[in-house]
Amino acid sequence: MTRQKKRFIAGAVCPKCEAMDTLMLFIENDIEQVECVSCKHRFSEPKQQGGGSEREFDQVIGVFKPE
């Protein structure tokens, strides 16, 4: 069994108990999970919700395509 890396999210507030700095992030079954160590509330967010550009090559001058 491999050990999971768990990281705390600084400044985050639990949506259930509203405690600050109690949320930890870890990966379970290739899905990012967030759990509150205070009230044990657990949730995950879909990968589509992440930030970033919707365009494929935003601010790229050229794309190298080897042949």
PDB file of N, CA, C and O in Angstrom, chain B, residues numbered from 101:
ATOM      1  N   MET B 101       0.854  -1.186   0.000  1.00  0.00           N
ATOM      2  CA  MET B 101       0.000   0.000   0.000  1.00  0.00           C
ATOM      3  C   MET B 101       0.897   1.245   0.000  1.00  0.00           C
ATOM      4  O   MET B 101       1.822   1.353   0.804  1.00  0.00           O
ATOM      5  N   THR B 102       0.614   2.167  -0.898  1.00  0.00           N
ATOM      6  CA  THR B 102       1.409   3.381  -0.974  1.00  0.00           C
ATOM      7  C   THR B 102       0.810   4.467  -0.094  1.00  0.00           C
ATOM      8  O   THR B 102      -0.397   4.508   0.144  1.00  0.00           O
ATOM      9  N   ARG B 103       1.665   5.323   0.370  1.00  0.00           N
ATOM     10  CA  ARG B 103       1.242   6.408   1.240  1.00  0.00           C
ATOM     11  C   ARG B 103       0.743   7.572   0.412  1.00  0.00           C
ATOM     12  O   ARG B 103       1.392   7.958  -0.560  1.00  0.00           O
ATOM     13  N   GLN B 104      -0.395   8.143   0.775  1.00  0.00           N
ATOM     14  CA  GLN B 104      -0.961   9.284   0.057  1.00  0.00           C
ATOM     15  C   GLN B 104      -0.374  10.575   0.591  1.00  0.00           C
ATOM     16  O   GLN B 104      -0.151  10.718   1.794  1.00  0.00           O
ATOM     17  N   LYS B 105      -0.123  11.518  -0.316  1.00  0.00           N
ATOM     18  CA  LYS B 105       0.284  12.849   0.109  1.00  0.00           C
ATOM     19  C   LYS B 105      -0.983  13.656   0.371  1.00  0.00           C
ATOM     20  O   LYS B 105      -1.866  13.743  -0.481  1.00  0.00           O
ATOM     21  N   LYS B 106      -1.055  14.231   1.538  1.00  0.00           N
ATOM     22  CA  LYS B 106      -2.189  15.082   1.902  1.00  0.00           C
ATOM     23  C   LYS B 106      -1.658  16.482   2.155  1.00  0.00           C
ATOM     24  O   LYS B 106      -0.700  16.668   2.905  1.00  0.00           O
ATOM     25  N   ARG B 107      -2.285  17.460   1.527  1.00  0.00           N
ATOM     26  CA  ARG B 107      -1.830  18.850   1.670  1.00  0.00           C
ATOM     27  C   ARG B 107      -2.977  19.698   2.204  1.00  0.00           C
ATOM     28  O   ARG B 107      -4.125  19.535   1.791  1.00  0.00           O
ATOM     29  N   PHE B 108      -2.664  20.587   3.105  1.00  0.00           N
ATOM     30  CA  PHE B 108      -3.667  21.511   3.613  1.00  0.00           C
ATOM     31  C   PHE B 108      -3.795  22.704   2.671  1.00  0.00           C
ATOM     32  O   PHE B 108      -2.817  23.126   2.053  1.00  0.00           O
ATOM     33  N   ILE B 109      -5.001  23.239   2.570  1.00  0.00           N
ATOM     34  CA  ILE B 109      -5.283  24.374   1.704  1.00  0.00           C
ATOM     35  C   ILE B 109      -5.341  25.616   2.591  1.00  0.00           C
ATOM     36  O   ILE B 109      -6.306  25.813   3.330  1.00  0.00           O
ATOM     37  N   ALA B 110      -4.310  26.447   2.514  1.00  0.00           N
ATOM     38  CA  ALA B 110      -4.206  27.625   3.377  1.00  0.00           C
ATOM     39  C   ALA B 110      -5.309  28.635   3.077  1.00  0.00           C
ATOM     40  O   ALA B 110      -5.552  28.979   1.920  1.00  0.00           O
ATOM     41  N   GLY B 111      -5.960  29.096   4.111  1.00  0.00           N
ATOM     42  CA  GLY B 111      -6.981  30.136   3.977  1.00  0.00           C
ATOM     43  C   GLY B 111      -8.334  29.642   3.519  1.00  0.00           C
ATOM     44  O   GLY B 111      -9.261  30.440   3.385  1.00  0.00           O
ATOM     45  N   ALA B 112      -8.477  28.353   3.274  1.00  0.00           N
ATOM     46  CA  ALA B 112      -9.758  27.809   2.805  1.00  0.00           C
ATOM     47  C   ALA B 112     -10.721  27.620   3.978  1.00  0.00           C
ATOM     48  O   ALA B 112     -10.310  27.332   5.102  1.00  0.00           O
ATOM     49  N   VAL B 113     -12.000  27.788   3.689  1.00  0.00           N
ATOM     50  CA  VAL B 113     -13.041  27.656   4.709  1.00  0.00           C
ATOM     51  C   VAL B 113     -13.939  26.477   4.343  1.00  0.00           C
ATOM     52  O   VAL B 113     -14.355  26.350   3.191  1.00  0.00           O
ATOM     53  N   CYS B 114     -14.238  25.619   5.306  1.00  0.00           N
ATOM     54  CA  CYS B 114     -15.110  24.469   5.087  1.00  0.00           C
ATOM     55  C   CYS B 114     -16.524  24.955   4.777  1.00  0.00           C
ATOM     56  O   CYS B 114     -17.053  25.793   5.507  1.00  0.00           O
ATOM     57  N   PRO B 115     -17.149  24.448   3.711  1.00  0.00           N
ATOM     58  CA  PRO B 115     -18.502  24.887   3.375  1.00  0.00           C
ATOM     59  C   PRO B 115     -19.562  24.394   4.368  1.00  0.00           C
ATOM     60  O   PRO B 115     -20.670  24.928   4.395  1.00  0.00           O
ATOM     61  N   LYS B 116     -19.239  23.387   5.179  1.00  0.00           N
ATOM     62  CA  LYS B 116     -20.219  22.849   6.127  1.00  0.00           C
ATOM     63  C   LYS B 116     -20.095  23.488   7.509  1.00  0.00           C
ATOM     64  O   LYS B 116     -21.059  24.060   8.018  1.00  0.00           O
ATOM     65  N   CYS B 117     -18.899  23.391   8.123  1.00  0.00           N
ATOM     66  CA  CYS B 117     -18.729  23.899   9.494  1.00  0.00           C
ATOM     67  C   CYS B 117     -18.113  25.295   9.533  1.00  0.00           C
ATOM     68  O   CYS B 117     -18.032  25.898  10.603  1.00  0.00           O
ATOM     69  N   GLU B 118     -17.679  25.814   8.395  1.00  0.00           N
ATOM     70  CA  GLU B 118     -17.104  27.150   8.245  1.00  0.00           C
ATOM     71  C   GLU B 118     -15.811  27.362   9.045  1.00  0.00           C
ATOM     72  O   GLU B 118     -15.462  28.495   9.376  1.00  0.00           O
ATOM     73  N   ALA B 119     -15.105  26.270   9.353  1.00  0.00           N
ATOM     74  CA  ALA B 119     -13.810  26.386  10.023  1.00  0.00           C
ATOM     75  C   ALA B 119     -12.740  26.729   8.992  1.00  0.00           C
ATOM     76  O   ALA B 119     -12.757  26.217   7.872  1.00  0.00           O
ATOM     77  N   MET B 120     -11.810  27.601   9.381  1.00  0.00           N
ATOM     78  CA  MET B 120     -10.752  28.003   8.454  1.00  0.00           C
ATOM     79  C   MET B 120      -9.503  27.153   8.664  1.00  0.00           C
ATOM     80  O   MET B 120      -9.196  26.738   9.781  1.00  0.00           O
ATOM     81  N   ASP B 121      -8.785  26.902   7.562  1.00  0.00           N
ATOM     82  CA  ASP B 121      -7.523  26.155   7.574  1.00  0.00           C
ATOM     83  C   ASP B 121      -7.678  24.716   8.063  1.00  0.00           C
ATOM     84  O   ASP B 121      -6.771  24.186   8.704  1.00  0.00           O
ATOM     85  N   THR B 122      -8.810  24.078   7.772  1.00  0.00           N
ATOM     86  CA  THR B 122      -9.005  22.689   8.172  1.00  0.00           C
ATOM     87  C   THR B 122      -9.196  21.766   6.969  1.00  0.00           C
ATOM     88  O   THR B 122      -9.419  20.569   7.148  1.00  0.00           O
ATOM     89  N   LEU B 123      -9.113  22.301   5.740  1.00  0.00           N
ATOM     90  CA  LEU B 123      -9.330  21.487   4.550  1.00  0.00           C
ATOM     91  C   LEU B 123      -8.021  20.901   4.050  1.00  0.00           C
ATOM     92  O   LEU B 123      -7.022  21.609   3.919  1.00  0.00           O
ATOM     93  N   MET B 124      -8.031  19.598   3.771  1.00  0.00           N
ATOM     94  CA  MET B 124      -6.856  18.958   3.194  1.00  0.00           C
ATOM     95  C   MET B 124      -7.236  18.350   1.848  1.00  0.00           C
ATOM     96  O   MET B 124      -8.352  17.869   1.651  1.00  0.00           O
ATOM     97  N   LEU B 125      -6.286  18.388   0.942  1.00  0.00           N
ATOM     98  CA  LEU B 125      -6.473  17.908  -0.425  1.00  0.00           C
ATOM     99  C   LEU B 125      -5.650  16.647  -0.613  1.00  0.00           C
ATOM    100  O   LEU B 125      -4.485  16.599  -0.218  1.00  0.00           O
ATOM    101  N   PHE B 126      -6.254  15.617  -1.219  1.00  0.00           N
ATOM    102  CA  PHE B 126      -5.538  14.392  -1.529  1.00  0.00           C
ATOM    103  C   PHE B 126      -6.187  13.739  -2.743  1.00  0.00           C
ATOM    104  O   PHE B 126      -7.304  14.092  -3.121  1.00  0.00           O
ATOM    105  N   ILE B 127      -5.485  12.787  -3.353  1.00  0.00           N
ATOM    106  CA  ILE B 127      -5.992  12.100  -4.541  1.00  0.00           C
ATOM    107  C   ILE B 127      -6.398  10.689  -4.153  1.00  0.00           C
ATOM    108  O   ILE B 127      -5.631   9.949  -3.537  1.00  0.00           O
ATOM    109  N   GLU B 128      -7.635  10.329  -4.531  1.00  0.00           N
ATOM    110  CA  GLU B 128      -8.157   8.991  -4.259  1.00  0.00           C
ATOM    111  C   GLU B 128      -8.816   8.479  -5.533  1.00  0.00           C
ATOM    112  O   GLU B 128      -9.734   9.111  -6.056  1.00  0.00           O
ATOM    113  N   ASN B 129      -8.356   7.347  -6.029  1.00  0.00           N
ATOM    114  CA  ASN B 129      -8.868   6.783  -7.288  1.00  0.00           C
ATOM    115  C   ASN B 129      -8.771   7.778  -8.436  1.00  0.00           C
ATOM    116  O   ASN B 129      -9.705   7.906  -9.228  1.00  0.00           O
ATOM    117  N   ASP B 130      -7.656   8.477  -8.530  1.00  0.00           N
ATOM    118  CA  ASP B 130      -7.387   9.472  -9.582  1.00  0.00           C
ATOM    119  C   ASP B 130      -8.358  10.650  -9.569  1.00  0.00           C
ATOM    120  O   ASP B 130      -8.534  11.315 -10.590  1.00  0.00           O
ATOM    121  N   ILE B 131      -8.989  10.915  -8.425  1.00  0.00           N
ATOM    122  CA  ILE B 131      -9.904  12.055  -8.269  1.00  0.00           C
ATOM    123  C   ILE B 131      -9.426  12.881  -7.085  1.00  0.00           C
ATOM    124  O   ILE B 131      -9.164  12.341  -6.010  1.00  0.00           O
ATOM    125  N   GLU B 132      -9.311  14.208  -7.285  1.00  0.00           N
ATOM    126  CA  GLU B 132      -8.912  15.073  -6.177  1.00  0.00           C
ATOM    127  C   GLU B 132     -10.066  15.177  -5.179  1.00  0.00           C
ATOM    128  O   GLU B 132     -11.187  15.529  -5.545  1.00  0.00           O
ATOM    129  N   GLN B 133      -9.779  14.871  -3.940  1.00  0.00           N
ATOM    130  CA  GLN B 133     -10.762  14.924  -2.868  1.00  0.00           C
ATOM    131  C   GLN B 133     -10.343  15.996  -1.872  1.00  0.00           C
ATOM    132  O   GLN B 133      -9.153  16.241  -1.674  1.00  0.00           O
ATOM    133  N   VAL B 134     -11.325  16.630  -1.250  1.00  0.00           N
ATOM    134  CA  VAL B 134     -11.074  17.610  -0.197  1.00  0.00           C
ATOM    135  C   VAL B 134     -11.855  17.152   1.028  1.00  0.00           C
ATOM    136  O   VAL B 134     -13.037  16.821   0.939  1.00  0.00           O
ATOM    137  N   GLU B 135     -11.172  17.139   2.182  1.00  0.00           N
ATOM    138  CA  GLU B 135     -11.832  16.717   3.418  1.00  0.00           C
ATOM    139  C   GLU B 135     -11.505  17.692   4.536  1.00  0.00           C
ATOM    140  O   GLU B 135     -10.368  18.145   4.663  1.00  0.00           O
ATOM    141  N   CYS B 136     -12.503  18.010   5.341  1.00  0.00           N
ATOM    142  CA  CYS B 136     -12.319  18.860   6.508  1.00  0.00           C
ATOM    143  C   CYS B 136     -11.911  17.973   7.683  1.00  0.00           C
ATOM    144  O   CYS B 136     -12.610  17.017   8.017  1.00  0.00           O
ATOM    145  N   VAL B 137     -10.782  18.293   8.306  1.00  0.00           N
ATOM    146  CA  VAL B 137     -10.320  17.483   9.432  1.00  0.00           C
ATOM    147  C   VAL B 137     -11.121  17.780  10.698  1.00  0.00           C
ATOM    148  O   VAL B 137     -11.033  17.038  11.676  1.00  0.00           O
ATOM    149  N   SER B 138     -11.892  18.849  10.682  1.00  0.00           N
ATOM    150  CA  SER B 138     -12.697  19.222  11.840  1.00  0.00           C
ATOM    151  C   SER B 138     -14.031  18.468  11.876  1.00  0.00           C
ATOM    152  O   SER B 138     -14.360  17.833  12.878  1.00  0.00           O
ATOM    153  N   CYS B 139     -14.798  18.540  10.779  1.00  0.00           N
ATOM    154  CA  CYS B 139     -16.133  17.929  10.766  1.00  0.00           C
ATOM    155  C   CYS B 139     -16.236  16.711   9.850  1.00  0.00           C
ATOM    156  O   CYS B 139     -17.301  16.102   9.756  1.00  0.00           O
ATOM    157  N   LYS B 140     -15.137  16.346   9.168  1.00  0.00           N
ATOM    158  CA  LYS B 140     -15.062  15.189   8.265  1.00  0.00           C
ATOM    159  C   LYS B 140     -15.907  15.339   7.000  1.00  0.00           C
ATOM    160  O   LYS B 140     -16.136  14.358   6.292  1.00  0.00           O
ATOM    161  N   HIS B 141     -16.371  16.558   6.707  1.00  0.00           N
ATOM    162  CA  HIS B 141     -17.100  16.801   5.456  1.00  0.00           C
ATOM    163  C   HIS B 141     -16.149  16.558   4.300  1.00  0.00           C
ATOM    164  O   HIS B 141     -14.996  16.988   4.341  1.00  0.00           O
ATOM    165  N   ARG B 142     -16.629  15.862   3.256  1.00  0.00           N
ATOM    166  CA  ARG B 142     -15.782  15.486   2.127  1.00  0.00           C
ATOM    167  C   ARG B 142     -16.466  15.859   0.814  1.00  0.00           C
ATOM    168  O   ARG B 142     -17.675  15.685   0.660  1.00  0.00           O
ATOM    169  N   PHE B 143     -15.682  16.370  -0.123  1.00  0.00           N
ATOM    170  CA  PHE B 143     -16.233  16.679  -1.442  1.00  0.00           C
ATOM    171  C   PHE B 143     -15.127  16.662  -2.485  1.00  0.00           C
ATOM    172  O   PHE B 143     -13.940  16.679  -2.157  1.00  0.00           O
ATOM    173  N   SER B 144     -15.533  16.629  -3.734  1.00  0.00           N
ATOM    174  CA  SER B 144     -14.582  16.696  -4.843  1.00  0.00           C
ATOM    175  C   SER B 144     -15.173  17.617  -5.892  1.00  0.00           C
ATOM    176  O   SER B 144     -16.387  17.803  -5.966  1.00  0.00           O
ATOM    177  N   GLU B 145     -14.294  18.189  -6.704  1.00  0.00           N
ATOM    178  CA  GLU B 145     -14.739  19.093  -7.753  1.00  0.00           C
ATOM    179  C   GLU B 145     -14.338  18.516  -9.097  1.00  0.00           C
ATOM    180  O   GLU B 145     -13.239  17.981  -9.244  1.00  0.00           O
ATOM    181  N   PRO B 146     -15.231  18.622 -10.085  1.00  0.00           N
ATOM    182  CA  PRO B 146     -14.898  18.093 -11.409  1.00  0.00           C
ATOM    183  C   PRO B 146     -13.704  18.806 -12.012  1.00  0.00           C
ATOM    184  O   PRO B 146     -13.493  19.989 -11.747  1.00  0.00           O
ATOM    185  N   LYS B 147     -12.918  18.106 -12.822  1.00  0.00           N
ATOM    186  CA  LYS B 147     -11.730  18.697 -13.426  1.00  0.00           C
ATOM    187  C   LYS B 147     -12.089  19.803 -14.413  1.00  0.00           C
ATOM    188  O   LYS B 147     -11.265  20.685 -14.656  1.00  0.00           O
ATOM    189  N   GLN B 148     -13.288  19.787 -14.990  1.00  0.00           N
ATOM    190  CA  GLN B 148     -13.684  20.810 -15.948  1.00  0.00           C
ATOM    191  C   GLN B 148     -13.778  22.179 -15.298  1.00  0.00           C
ATOM    192  O   GLN B 148     -13.748  23.188 -16.002  1.00  0.00           O
ATOM    193  N   GLN B 149     -13.892  22.248 -13.979  1.00  0.00           N
ATOM    194  CA  GLN B 149     -14.106  23.511 -13.303  1.00  0.00           C
ATOM    195  C   GLN B 149     -12.819  24.309 -13.107  1.00  0.00           C
ATOM    196  O   GLN B 149     -12.871  25.474 -12.714  1.00  0.00           O
ATOM    197  N   GLY B 150     -11.689  23.707 -13.372  1.00  0.00           N
ATOM    198  CA  GLY B 150     -10.407  24.370 -13.152  1.00  0.00           C
ATOM    199  C   GLY B 150     -10.258  25.618 -13.998  1.00  0.00           C
ATOM    200  O   GLY B 150     -10.938  25.789 -15.009  1.00  0.00           O
ATOM    201  N   GLY B 151      -9.357  26.486 -13.567  1.00  0.00           N
ATOM    202  CA  GLY B 151      -9.129  27.714 -14.310  1.00  0.00           C
ATOM    203  C   GLY B 151      -8.308  27.443 -15.553  1.00  0.00           C
ATOM    204  O   GLY B 151      -7.971  26.299 -15.860  1.00  0.00           O
ATOM    205  N   GLY B 152      -8.002  28.486 -16.242  1.00  0.00           N
ATOM    206  CA  GLY B 152      -7.183  28.324 -17.429  1.00  0.00           C
ATOM    207  C   GLY B 152      -7.903  28.802 -18.670  1.00  0.00           C
ATOM    208  O   GLY B 152      -9.067  29.201 -18.629  1.00  0.00           O
ATOM    209  N   SER B 153      -7.200  28.753 -19.745  1.00  0.00           N
ATOM    210  CA  SER B 153      -7.719  29.251 -21.001  1.00  0.00           C
ATOM    211  C   SER B 153      -8.564  28.199 -21.699  1.00  0.00           C
ATOM    212  O   SER B 153      -8.253  27.009 -21.643  1.00  0.00           O
ATOM    213  N   GLU B 154      -9.613  28.627 -22.346  1.00  0.00           N
ATOM    214  CA  GLU B 154     -10.435  27.714 -23.120  1.00  0.00           C
ATOM    215  C   GLU B 154      -9.887  27.553 -24.531  1.00  0.00           C
ATOM    216  O   GLU B 154     -10.232  26.598 -25.227  1.00  0.00           O
ATOM    217  N   ARG B 155      -9.034  28.482 -24.956  1.00  0.00           N
ATOM    218  CA  ARG B 155      -8.435  28.377 -26.277  1.00  0.00           C
ATOM    219  C   ARG B 155      -7.251  27.439 -26.214  1.00  0.00           C
ATOM    220  O   ARG B 155      -6.558  27.368 -25.198  1.00  0.00           O
ATOM    221  N   GLU B 156      -7.016  26.713 -27.302  1.00  0.00           N
ATOM    222  CA  GLU B 156      -5.969  25.698 -27.303  1.00  0.00           C
ATOM    223  C   GLU B 156      -4.571  26.293 -27.217  1.00  0.00           C
ATOM    224  O   GLU B 156      -3.738  25.784 -26.467  1.00  0.00           O
ATOM    225  N   PHE B 157      -4.291  27.361 -27.967  1.00  0.00           N
ATOM    226  CA  PHE B 157      -2.949  27.932 -27.998  1.00  0.00           C
ATOM    227  C   PHE B 157      -3.013  29.414 -27.642  1.00  0.00           C
ATOM    228  O   PHE B 157      -2.698  30.265 -28.474  1.00  0.00           O
ATOM    229  N   ASP B 158      -3.412  29.725 -26.430  1.00  0.00           N
ATOM    230  CA  ASP B 158      -3.537  31.106 -25.979  1.00  0.00           C
ATOM    231  C   ASP B 158      -2.151  31.728 -25.823  1.00  0.00           C
ATOM    232  O   ASP B 158      -1.318  31.193 -25.091  1.00  0.00           O
ATOM    233  N   GLN B 159      -1.894  32.830 -26.486  1.00  0.00           N
ATOM    234  CA  GLN B 159      -0.651  33.594 -26.419  1.00  0.00           C
ATOM    235  C   GLN B 159       0.571  32.788 -26.860  1.00  0.00           C
ATOM    236  O   GLN B 159       1.660  32.962 -26.313  1.00  0.00           O
ATOM    237  N   VAL B 160       0.395  31.918 -27.836  1.00  0.00           N
ATOM    238  CA  VAL B 160       1.504  31.149 -28.380  1.00  0.00           C
ATOM    239  C   VAL B 160       1.811  31.683 -29.764  1.00  0.00           C
ATOM    240  O   VAL B 160       0.911  31.828 -30.591  1.00  0.00           O
ATOM    241  N   ILE B 161       3.072  31.975 -30.021  1.00  0.00           N
ATOM    242  CA  ILE B 161       3.465  32.523 -31.316  1.00  0.00           C
ATOM    243  C   ILE B 161       3.421  31.446 -32.390  1.00  0.00           C
ATOM    244  O   ILE B 161       2.914  31.691 -33.484  1.00  0.00           O
ATOM    245  N   GLY B 162       3.937  30.271 -32.101  1.00  0.00           N
ATOM    246  CA  GLY B 162       3.946  29.196 -33.067  1.00  0.00           C
ATOM    247  C   GLY B 162       3.928  27.857 -32.361  1.00  0.00           C
ATOM    248  O   GLY B 162       4.290  27.750 -31.189  1.00  0.00           O
ATOM    249  N   VAL B 163       3.499  26.829 -33.095  1.00  0.00           N
ATOM    250  CA  VAL B 163       3.439  25.484 -32.540  1.00  0.00           C
ATOM    251  C   VAL B 163       4.350  24.599 -33.368  1.00  0.00           C
ATOM    252  O   VAL B 163       4.191  24.516 -34.586  1.00  0.00           O
ATOM    253  N   PHE B 164       5.304  23.936 -32.728  1.00  0.00           N
ATOM    254  CA  PHE B 164       6.243  23.060 -33.418  1.00  0.00           C
ATOM    255  C   PHE B 164       5.613  21.694 -33.601  1.00  0.00           C
ATOM    256  O   PHE B 164       5.218  21.053 -32.627  1.00  0.00           O
ATOM    257  N   LYS B 165       5.518  21.244 -34.843  1.00  0.00           N
ATOM    258  CA  LYS B 165       4.969  19.907 -35.152  1.00  0.00           C
ATOM    259  C   LYS B 165       6.042  19.111 -35.875  1.00  0.00           C
ATOM    260  O   LYS B 165       6.229  19.290 -37.078  1.00  0.00           O
ATOM    261  N   PRO B 166       6.761  18.224 -35.161  1.00  0.00           N
ATOM    262  CA  PRO B 166       7.799  17.438 -35.816  1.00  0.00           C
ATOM    263  C   PRO B 166       7.191  16.436 -36.795  1.00  0.00           C
ATOM    264  O   PRO B 166       6.095  15.919 -36.580  1.00  0.00           O
ATOM    265  N   GLU B 167       7.929  16.176 -37.874  1.00  0.00           N
ATOM    266  CA  GLU B 167       7.433  15.238 -38.883  1.00  0.00           C
ATOM    267  C   GLU B 167       8.165  13.920 -38.828  1.00  0.00           C
ATOM    268  O   GLU B 167       7.871  13.017 -39.611  1.00  0.00           O
TER     269      GLU B 167
END
